[in-house]
Amino acid sequence: MTEPVKRRRYTSSIPRGQARRAVLAAATALFAEKGFAATSIEDIAEAAGVARPTVFTAVGGKSAILKEAVDIALAGDDDPVPVRDRPWFRELLDEPDPRRLLHLHARNIRMIGERVAGLYCAVESAAAADPEAAALWSSLQQQRLAGSRMVAAALVARTPLRGDYDEDAVTDVLWSVGTPMVYRKTVTGRGWSPQRYEAWLADALCRMFLSD
């Protein structure tokens, strides 16, 4: 269960870069705890310890804050480097052993789930009523699909697969089971440790795709 967001007292003067980090950290926790619709700009400002106008000048409105928070959670930081160029993703693509490749994929999915699962649920819930959240949700699904296809292509290039799996089928499976929703249901909902989730996912993918 998500820990309650701790409120901080309003600070009248704060450097812009620090304000941005404070706003995004506060919004990330609030969106995961309360959801997008139930979180107000006032809530974010109070939790971040800044004035309400500072939220807008530091990041933007709620939809802009949600998008930035998700982008940072997916990548792991706010450096302008796409996920596909991150060392942890490049390590997977460069791995010659197919079994190790799938274990690295499970590790990456676990890391992303730890950072983004709560926000993902917030985006999905908001998408039904907020057009900008809906656009973000659609973009996230396309990004996950593209990432899943890159992993599938790397796997297919390294080994014959079990049964009738081909690149398209592997892409669909990776896209389906790799959603942060599965991480949230098993780890947050059922109390699995992140390590158990990672080991289960790696084992399941190896059993599905690789010959003994």
MOFENSUL-V352116 format. One record per pair of residues at least 24 apart in sequence whose C-alpha atoms are under 6 Angstrom apart, sorted by the first residue. I is the first residue (numbers start at 1). J is the second residue. Records with the same first field share a line. If there is no record, write none. Layout:
I = J ; J
//
This chain:
7 = 47
8 = 47 ; 49
9 = 49
10 = 49 ; 50
11 = 49 ; 50
20 = 58
22 = 48
23 = 48
24 = 69
28 = 69
32 = 118 ; 119
35 = 122
36 = 122 ; 126
73 = 115 ; 116
74 = 112
98 = 155
102 = 202
103 = 202
106 = 198 ; 201 ; 202
107 = 198
110 = 198
113 = 180 ; 183
117 = 180 ; 184
145 = 175
148 = 174 ; 175
161 = 209 ; 210
162 = 209 ; 210 ; 211
//
